[in-house]
């Protein structure tokens, strides 16, 4: 079949090739993805695709957002530092990931951990090639087959001789062969993708078999924050200049403002009292692509706290009122106004494509739905909430006993969620969303849930303070000099104060059914510690999931394969394939069939580890 180059991924130009191979004589020149998958069209929310959307309201037929490979907090930076710490030769690692697909059709690979080769796991490496051992590849495939939480491997290798990461012609042929072997001879259920790291940028692609041919599709590499994300060839976005941000530039600096305005997609789940203020602050702060999700209509009782709402707007969808307000603030801003429930397929697709989701809904069930979507697609989340408690005295006069708010930043990989923190009550979720009315009513009657039908007090000043702190927490994720504080609490009923809440993080449960947190099998002395103030310096890195490598966490190439051991003339030869020989070597054991039980497949793959040339000892620390 005819293959079409993906519109978002331009082919490499001769200038690109010269740049990637500057000052070296190398038989491999950068290449674009040969055999591109045909572009697929679907109906997805406008404003969240990789091309500008002319329609700022509702949805329209557009191309599916580009595939993405998403990393948990801290892992991409750790991996890049480990693999590029030695630029004398190429280095290699394998990532274990799971494949997700949004209702709109966007494919997202969520990385779970990285496997670094240990001593003996690299057969040969030099400045222009790296060849992992057969046993190392087989051991990782065995683990993927045995685990229910991952179904994809992503190979990562470096091009230390080039600033920009481009796949070479040798990479193309080698990965095409491995994809075909993996699907036809090992296990068709395992998905495959690849990343090449240059010193300043990277390229990535997803592979699949179609009509007997290995097809690749360009993909975007994304970390949890813009500070950690590295430029991905074909997907670089430029900052949007705007005169209205001149004073903000003086406060934040050019680099921070560029990161904020360069194609960042912020989705607001909830467009009520807090959400409307959030939207206005985002537009005035420089964010140019905003999504709004809310199915409610504006009521007259909302006007005391709804930013941008007027009496003539009563009865209109809240998201449309906010969208028009934002366009008056900043003409040309891209706003996706989605009048849907947060658990609708359209809302799921919108959030799945976001760089950040800001959550301000007022029910446990909606907050649970948004959180599960973010956890599934590895989207960082900021939750904003307020509370006003009122009691009446003997004369019937109301007195405020509590007026407070809370902002919680949750990046995928940080190790906690709203359920861990007790901010989402499972019984309340069931009472609000269970399909059986008898169950919902029973929970209320038995006292598990109270105040289901009580209208909560709400005022604009409290909403504005919490919204401002929420936007500040978001902007801090783009600043290199900002300390990361996961939870911030504001209290105004007792003198007024704002503080970081570290106690909640110290009291996290051992396991959580929502985010998968599970420390119940750890010894008490080895249990994972909650984030502390010392652990959250600027950048706030979580402990990445790494395995293998040397004692210091850096990759361990095989002995005698450095530049001193590789004559210069050897490095000019075509690089041996990374995977082809590892899986299809004539002397290797037969490839594992795709049929049979998982346990049986694991045993067959594990037999590869007992080959005569398999390294001794554990492959992973």
C-alpha positions, 0 to 999 in steps of 0.5 A: 500500500502507498505510505504517506508521511505524517503531516506533523513530521517533516522529512529530514533535509540535507541540512539536517543530515549534515548537522547530525553527522557534522565532523564525523565520517559515518555511513549512516545518515539521518532519515525520516520514518520510512513507511509512515502510517497513513494519517487517520481522521476522527472527530476530536475536540478542537484546539487540542490537536497538533495543528491550529484549530480554526473552530474555538467552540465545540468539536469538529473533524480533525486529524487524531493527535500525534502519538506520545511516549510519556514519562513519569516524573523525573525518569526522562531526565534521569535516563538522559543523564545516564545514557549521555554521561559518556559521549565517547560511544552510543548507549542503550536502554529498554523501557517498559510501558503500557499502551493506551488509546483515547476515545479520539484515537490518540495512542499514548505509551505510558512508561513504567520503568527503564532497564539499563544494561549491566556488565556483560549485557552489551556485546559491542559499542563504539561512537557509532553503534551499540549492540545489546546482548541476546540474553538482555533483550530476551530477559526484558521480553520475558518480564513484559510477557509476565507482567499484567501492567505493561505490554510495550517495550521502547528501545532508547539509544544515543547518537552522541556524535549529533546534537539533534536526534535523528534515526539513521538508515541503519536504525530504520532497517534494524528496527523494522526487522525487530518489529517483524520478528517480535510480531511474527515470531515472539508475541504479537501482543507486545507493542514496540516503539523507539527513541533516539537521543541526540545531545540536545533533541530526540526523535521517537516513533511507534512501530506496527505490522500492516499487510506484512510490512513494518510501519512506523509513525512519528511520536512525541516524547513528553515528560511531566513538566516542560522543564524536563521535556526535551525538544522532539524533532518534528514537534517543536513549538515556538512561543507566541509573542504578545505585547500584553505579557511585557510586564510578566516577562520582567517578573518571570523571565524570557525562558519561563514565559517561552515555556508557558506559551509554547504550545502548552495545552491546559484543560479545566475540568469544571467551569464554575466559581473557581474554574471561571477565575482560573480560566481568566488568570490563565489567559492573562498569564500567557497560556494560549490553548485552554480547554473547558469541560462543564455540562452546567448552565449559568444560574443567577445564583452563580453570578456572585462568584462567576468571572465573566458572567453577566445577567444576560448570560443566565441560562447559557452554557458556562463553558461558552460564557467563559470562552467568549470572555477569554476571547475578549481578553486575548483575541486569537486564543484557542479555547475548546468549550466542551459542554459535557460531563467530565466522564464523557468520551469527549472529555476523556479525549480532551484531558488525555491530550492535555499538558496539565489538567486543573480540577475544580469540580464540586463532587467526589464522583467527578473528581474521581473520574478526572483523576482516573483519566489523568492516571491512565494517560499520565497527565499531571493534575492540579486540584483546587478546592474550597470549604466554608463551614457556617454555624448559627448561634442561639439567635440564629445568626450565621458564623463562619467557623472555617473558610479555607482552600487547598491546592494539590499538585500531582504529577504522574510518578510522584507516588500519591493521589487524591484518594491516597490523601483522603480527598476523595471518599469511595463511599461518596463516589458510590453514592453519587454515581452508582447506577442503582438508585437503591444503592445510592440511597442506601449509603445515605440512609446508613450514614455513610454519606451526609449532605448530598443535597445541601447547597454549599456556601460560596463567595468570590474572594475565597475562590479568587485566592485559591484560583490564584494559588492554583495558577501560581502552582502551575507557573512554578512548574515552568520555573527553574528557580521554584521549589516544588510544594505538592500541597498548599493550604489557605485559611482565612477564618483565623487571622489568615495564613497560607502554608505547605502541608507536609503532614498529609504526605507523611500519613499516606497509606501503604497501598491505594486502589486508585493510583496503584501505590503499594508498599504493603510488601516492603519491609517497614525499614525499607518502605518508601518515604513520603516527599519531604522539603529536602526532596523538593528542590527546584524541579522537585524530582520524584525517584525514577523507576530504574533497573540495571546499570552500574553501582552509580546508576549509570549504564555499564557498557561491556568491558573493552568496548570504549573508544580506546578498545575500538580502532577508528577504522572499525567505527567507520563500518556499518553498525551491527543491528541492535536487535536483529541478531539478538532475536534472529541469530541462527545459533540462538534458540527458537523464537518464542511462539505467540500461542500458549499461556503466558506462564509457558511463554515466560518459561520459553523466553527464560530459556534464552537466558540459559544460553551458553553466551548469556551473562552470569548473574542478575541482569537488573539490580 
